[in-house]
Amino acid sequence: MYENLAVLAVFAFLFSIVAGGLERTPFSGPIIFTAFGLIFGPIGLGLLDLTVDTQGLRYIADLTLALVLFVDAANADLGVLRKGSHIPQRMLLIGLPLVIIFGIALGALFFDGLGFYELAILATILAATDAALGKAVVTNKKVPARIREGLNVESGLNDGLCVPILFTFIALATGAQIEGGSTMLAVTLVAKEIGIGLAVGLGMTALGVWLIKMCDKRDWISEIWLQLTVVALAVSCFAIAQSLHGSGYIAAFVGGILFGYQTKVHTHKLVFASEGTAEALALVTWVAFGAAVVGPFYEYFSWQVVVYALLSLTVIRMLPMFLSLSGTGESNDSKLFLGWFGPRGLASIVFVIIVLGNDLPGGGTIAVTVVCTVTLSILLHGITANPFSNWFAARVAAHESAGQST
């Protein structure tokens, strides 16, 4: 145990003192964390032996994602979001269903052993994007604000929307008896997940902010304990919603939006410590993913799995998003940029763990494909985040310059 702790602690220390410099390179934190876990894990040097079971990894991934969603939403610029609301609306209401449909259609060409509902499960898992992996783009000020906020909202809400769809397909794949039919099940699950998520996120945050303001007026708040306040509130929103069988992801995201709206100019000070906590959790999650998941699964990456994973990150994601944004006035560059930056990560990991718990015949193939896709996403989206953001910003500047000159 102490050897593992020593390796992790030394790595965390070294990364913490060079993180600012690494932000200017193509190598993102998740790339380095996952690579470290892979190199130092059992199939590498064997210096890091993380015996993390699937539920343990799920809890860490859930907590990391919940905190990232809350903090990112709290930092959102609501004024910009209102003006560019057409972007996340189109991507969620039109693009997301099309991604799942495309994923099923192309999956049938590569995986003969998977039934229709298993293909649907795979497509749904990989339709969920990761707010944590997309942070490098969302926080890059060179990218136009409406694009950043659009990606932020899309990644914040699509995880929660995918949950009831996933559960519906799992029920159909396992042959569960569905009272009222599959359509009724889907509608009920969607309404329940979203409704409970919204109610808990908004209710808990409104109560939490009121208590913070009341205690602040009485000078009861300690600067030291204030660092825990937002972390505890974000986790409370997520955990209570999950306990009530709602969407913890939606609860965390809408809670964060309300928190940012109510705290206004004090938001950054309140959430600053929470961002550090989220980064620390992400470090542990991705190191564990590299050491305990990528290593053991790597030998099962067949050509079918790799090709489908690449298609999932490109055609299956980008074409539906391009189509969904038609008629919005967005340039082709914007549509391609929005389509490309849909990284797969924590949510997909959590979803595949849920699937493995249901003992589906094709569960192994689904798990291997998801692990391969997430691994490629960490690498490809991490490497391209800064270069593509700079390219896109330059294209936007050139277009605006040309428009002014005419």
C-alpha angles and dihedrals in degrees: 000000000000092000089056091046091049093051093047094045094050091047092048091050094049093046093047093059095049100034093104092054093046090055087071093054131074090252112094125198095257091052091053094042094050093043090050091052091048095047097043095036131092097287092046127041093333093227094121118056107180108177096192116164121213095260092050091052090047093054093049092046092047094051092046093050094044092053094045091050093050095047095044091049092048090054093049119121102234093191092058091042093055092052093047099036091122090074100062092034093058093041093051101038099037108012098048096054090046091051090055092047092048090046092054094046096050092039090061088061094056108031113052091168095062122087123223095266092046089053088049090052091051092048092049094049091052094044089069112093128206122244091194095056091043094055094096090064098036091055096042106110091200089071113083111264096238090055093048093048092044092055090044094055094041093052090042096055107028093072090058092046091051094054098073091041090052093049090050092054092045090054091049093046093051093047094242115174107256116201110215094012135276094292092056090047092052093048092047094048093047092049092046096046094046096038096050092041092053094044095049096042095049096038097047093044094047090051092044095051091047090053092047092052093045093050092044091056089054092047091239097131118101117212089223096052092041087076088068097045101085093038090055093045093050093049090046091055091049099043097044092050091048091048090054090049093253130123111284090189093059090044092053094046099046089041089056093049091052091045092054091046094050099041095042111167092016094057098095093051092049097047098038096092090044091059089058091049091050091051091050091051090048090053092054092044096051094042088053090046092053096044102037104027115023093046098053094039098045096086090058095058100117123184089258091055094047095046093048090048090053091047090049090056093045125019098019092051104028102046095053091046091049091051094044091057095051112125094020095104092245115141122245088250090057093047092050092045092050091046096050098048098068099112120189118223141108098018092049090050091052092047094051090050088055090051093049088055090062096058097228116181090238095040093111094054091047092050094048092048092049093048091049092048094048091047092051090045092054089053102039100038091042094052094044099043098091100031094047092044090052091046092049093047090051091050091050092048092049092049092049091047091051090049093052093048091055 
